[in-house]
Amino acid sequence: MGLPLGAALAACGSSGPTRPGTPSGGGGGGGATYWYLSTQPQEGVRTRTVERFNKANPNGQIAGTTFQNDAFKTKIKTAIGAGQAPTLIWGWGGGTLRSYVQAGQVDDLTSWFDQNATLKDRLFPSSFGAATIDGKIYAMPCETMQPIVLYYDKRSFDKIGAQPPQTWGDIMDLVPKFNAQGIAPFALGGQSRWTNMMWLEFLFDRMGGPEVFQAVFDAEKDAWNNPIAIDALGKVQELVKADGFIKGFSSITADSNADQALLYTGKAAMMLHGGWTYGSMKQDGGDFVSGGNLGYMNFPPIDGGKGDPTNTVGNPGQYMSISSKATPEQKEIAKKFFATELMGDQAVKEWVATGAVPIVKGADKEFAASDDAEFLNFVYNIAVNAKTFAQSWDQALSPTAAEVLLDNIAKLFQLSISPKEFATNMNAVIGK
């Protein structure tokens, strides 16, 4: 059995209420409350979806507040722990959702989905994995599927007269060629830590298949000591030592989109990042996307690796739970939102317009009219054809284990710990 399917993280912009005076959360008050991430263009879709719902439901309103990625994760954790969560709890499913379930903080939606089978059937089945804990559904899958993509700047490849990498060996061969031309081989917002994690997710998968991390997820003793895991950890350090990443990557943040800017300004040749970055590069990168300079591909195979090269990691959906502390009235507003606007026809059209693939069956019929049809079909085919669409590690694991993971990944990339030290540190929190 593969990993529960789930989520990557998204980069963000500014934070603050979507309109002045909106309540910030908690169970009180007549209307429902909703916190979400502030990246554009995604933020705009979320905000307009709420506005349409509020216009159609004057007696059952939703008040929204936006936060940057890291601020959101801190705020929501604190609020849930204090019993002051917003009515609608936006998230990434997996281990974090499991912690909410174990603490009795979110409602079981299984019977509600049984009663709304048409809605459930409208969504991709793969999106329900990370919404399901011990056989019960605790979140509404929503928004878009976003695998992690290897982006590249065609102009940079033209400068060195090379083709995009078809194997890991090609990647290592390209590194000195780009450096010799003063172009960083890879952009990386390493201060954010989860951006580094994407590299390990693909290396583990391409070298050993999804079973290598599955053993960690299943809390098998000393699973991080798998020889394939140790080898993969070593490979990423080889890339760091070869100057594969932009100088100073450990002080660059993904929340500021600085890593994306390195790609579209020609300072870096490639970037491993989420499907959601296509929309922001199109918005912020001048004619980089519209001018045909952006290339993209699935992560290449690794010589001698056992993993299926169609596998991907990332985000086959976002997830919306209902706070168990909300009032009955707030819960009804939330369910009505789920059943109508959240993944309604207009929302689907707007998600496509951002250059993203909604998790709704048949959404691909909207692609033909889009300027981004090529990218949309690329993402759709990756998501649909992947043998395994694995959940991001820091979402698959518990919040406790995830924090240790991110801390050790940062140290691994900074070369301050060895692969074996990484494995020892991570084995100590397996199952916690």
Order of alpha helices (4+ residues) and beta strands (2+ residues): beta-beta-alpha-beta-alpha-beta-alpha-alpha-alpha-beta-beta-beta-beta-alpha-alpha-beta-alpha-alpha-alpha-alpha-beta-alpha-beta-beta-beta-alpha-alpha-beta-alpha-beta-alpha-alpha-alpha
